[in-house]
Every structure is written in structure tokens, then in C-alpha cells.
């Protein structure tokens, strides 16, 4: 479903261009009965943007999809790249303003959740 896809970018500065407050996106896994709703990611190998498109022709060989393209590039690589857009498919997520992200990380680490 299109409503389950969200674009995230690894640069707070670039994210700020889309609105007033840049946020860190934390996808959440939901349990529906005995079924777990999964989170999936896609990004371009070597980084880059989905929008605006580089050209009208999408080179799918450069697209990394988690769970399908294991070993070509990792989500960690994409997250550490500068200005890399990552498509996140999830039914729910938490948006944390960048100004509060470090405090959240410290709190989670202190609670042994991270």
C-alpha cells in the first residue's frame, strides 16, 4: 500500500528542507494476533535520492532491498552514508525530533533496551 511507505534521509539538514523540524524515524514492528507486521527497507547502492528522480529510467540493479539483496550493501552502510534516502515500508513508526534523539538513545541505553 502506498500509505505504508515513507522516505527517510540520512541528513538532518536535507530533512529540514521538507519541513520545519527534522525528525529521526524509528519504525515499529506491530503484532496483529499471531502475525507480526514486518518492516522493510530499500535504498540505492552508493546512496542517492528517490526524489527528485535522477532520471525517468530507474536502474533497478542499483536498488538494494533488505532481505533480497543480502551481501551487496547493508542497511548500516546506507544509514551511515551522507544524503542517502531510504524507503521504509511499515504500518507504524515513531518520529523523534532530531533535537531529542540523543536524549532518547541515552535513555534506551540506560534501560538496556539498546
N, C-alpha and C positions, 0 to 999 in steps of 0.2 A: 504494500500500500504506500502511496506517496506520502501520506501523513506520518509514516513511521521512519522516514529518512530525514536526517539532519546533517548539515555541513558544519564541520568544526575546522578551525585553522590553528596551527601551532604558534602563531604570533599574536600576542595580545594587542600589539599596535595595529595589525591588519584587521583583527576582530573589531576593534574600536571604530573602524571606518564604517561598519554596518550598523552601529547604534551608539548610544552614549556610554554604556557600561559594558566592557568586555567581560565575559564570564568563562569559567572553566566548566566544561561539560563532563559530568560523571554519569555514564549510562548505568541503569539499574536493571538487574535481572528480576523478572516477575514470575511468581508461581501462580498458575491458574489450575486449580485442582491438583492433579498429579503431574501436570505438564509444566515444564519450565520454559518460559519465553526467552529465547536466546538473543544475544547482542551480536551483531555482525559489523565488520568494518571493511572499507575499500579505500584505496589511495593509489596515486600514481607512483611507480617506481621512480626514484630520483626526485620525488616531491612534485610540487606544482599545484595548480588550481583547477577545479572543476568548472568554476565560473569566475570570470568570463572564460568560455572555452578557448583553447589555443587555436583551434580551427574547427570547421564543421565536421571534420573526419576524426572520430575518436579512435585512437590506436589502442585497441583492447590488449595488445601484447604488453603494454606498459602499465596496465591496470593490475594492481595486486588486490586479491580478495582473500580475507582471512579464512583459513580452513581449506582453501582450494589451492593457493599458491605458496604453501609452506616451503621454506627454504630459499625463496627468491628474495624476500625482503620481510622484515618483521615489523609489527606494529610499533615496537620500541624504536626502530630506525625512523619510522615515519613521524612519531611523536617528538623525536629529538631533531628533526630537520627544520630548517628555517622556512617559514611561509608555506607549509605543506597542508593542503586541505585534506580532510579525512571525512568520508561519508560514513555516518553512523546510522545503522538500522536498529531501532529499539522502540519498544512501546512506551518506555518511561525513562526519564533521566532527571538528574539534579543539576541545575545551573547555579554555580557558585561565583559571585563576583570576584574577579581576579584579586581585588584588594583583600579579600577574606580567605583566599585559597591557602596561603601558608599557615594561617592560624588553624584552619580545618585539618590540614596534613599533620601538624603538631599534635592536635587533639586526638586524631585517629592513631597516630604512632604511640601516643601515651596510653591509649586504651588497648593496645596490642591488636588493633584491627587492620593495621597496615604495615 
